[in-house]
């Protein structure tokens, strides 16, 4: 059995982490959409278009919606 080099292993782990992050962000976005019934336009910074998105925060005061 041939082992992967450390750089190959690092790239693999980074890709795995990125994939996991995208899945979590997508799941959070779906929850926010279903609860708020609206989605702000664009990719960032338009949360005022949908007050529910803007106002949903966790116990630390951070936004729940991406």
C-alpha positions as MATLAB code, in Angstrom:
seq = 'XXXXXXXXXXXXXXXXXXXXXXXXXXXXXXXXXXXXXXXXXXXXXXXXXXXXXXXXXXXXXXXXXX';
ca = [
       0.000    0.000    0.000;
       1.400    3.379   -1.008;
       0.941    6.244    1.485;
       0.019    9.734    0.357;
       2.626   12.457    0.670;
       2.060   15.037    3.392;
       1.208   17.737    0.831;
      -1.341   15.470   -0.847;
      -2.847   14.659    2.528;
      -3.044   18.356    3.412;
      -4.794   19.203    0.138;
      -7.244   16.349    0.675;
      -8.050   17.538    4.210;
      -8.517   21.152    3.055;
     -10.906   20.036    0.317;
     -12.827   17.930    2.809;
     -13.073   20.866    5.221;
     -14.246   23.229    2.457;
     -16.893   20.742    1.386;
     -18.128   20.402    4.961;
     -18.315   24.190    5.359;
     -20.315   24.582    2.133;
     -22.755   21.898    3.322;
     -23.244   23.614    6.707;
     -23.712   27.019    5.082;
     -26.187   25.552    2.611;
     -28.149   23.850    5.409;
     -28.230   27.086    7.431;
     -29.405   28.996    4.374;
     -32.222   26.503    3.771;
     -33.380   26.763    7.402;
     -33.341   30.570    7.263;
     -35.245   30.569    3.978;
     -37.943   28.220    5.258;
     -38.379   30.137    8.537;
     -38.188   33.656    7.040;
     -40.010   33.019    3.747;
     -37.686   35.487    2.022;
     -34.094   35.650    0.826;
     -32.003   38.813    0.483;
     -30.723   39.528   -3.027;
     -27.061   39.191   -3.947;
     -24.415   37.234   -2.107;
     -23.630   39.523    0.836;
     -24.723   42.650    2.654;
     -28.404   42.930    1.723;
     -29.976   41.552    4.902;
     -32.081   44.713    5.345;
     -34.231   43.453    2.465;
     -35.321   40.583    4.710;
     -35.553   41.658    8.388;
     -36.022   38.056    9.525;
     -32.587   37.167    8.098;
     -31.061   40.216    9.729;
     -32.660   39.654   13.141;
     -32.057   35.895   13.579;
     -29.097   35.638   15.968;
     -27.639   32.943   18.194;
     -26.972   33.228   21.944;
     -23.653   34.973   21.198;
     -25.360   37.657   19.099;
     -23.965   36.317   15.812;
     -26.153   35.989   12.753;
     -27.717   32.570   12.230;
     -28.298   33.222    8.548;
     -25.435   33.343    6.072;
];
